[in-house]
Amino acid sequence: MKAMFGVVSMLVALAVVGLLMVKQLRAVGHAEPVDATAAAVAVPALSGSGALRDQAMQLENKVAADAAKAMAQGEHNRDQAIDKAQGQ
């Protein structure tokens, strides 16, 4: 009986916290419904041929290339911002 009361009280507390969280998010404008397709993480497409190890290496190389590209783009944007700030 004691355990049942503990579980029920925890569920009630969780519900109250959830309701307060939703209320706060709506107050700041962040409680918009999220489309399931928009929230899904994009998975890079792999070729269906080859061994699993080859596919894993292909994915690893693609992620590394994407990360390097993002870092280079960030560096370029930072350099442009510095140049713009120094020019003014």
LINPEZI-V377395 format. One line per field, one symbol per residue. phi: phi as a letter, one per 30 degrees, with the letter a starting at -180 (. if undefined). A space follows every 50 residues. Layout:
BEGIN
phi: ???
END
This chain:
BEGIN
phi: .ddddddddddddddddddddddddddciccddcddddddddcddcddcj dddddddddddddddddddddddddddddddddddddc
END
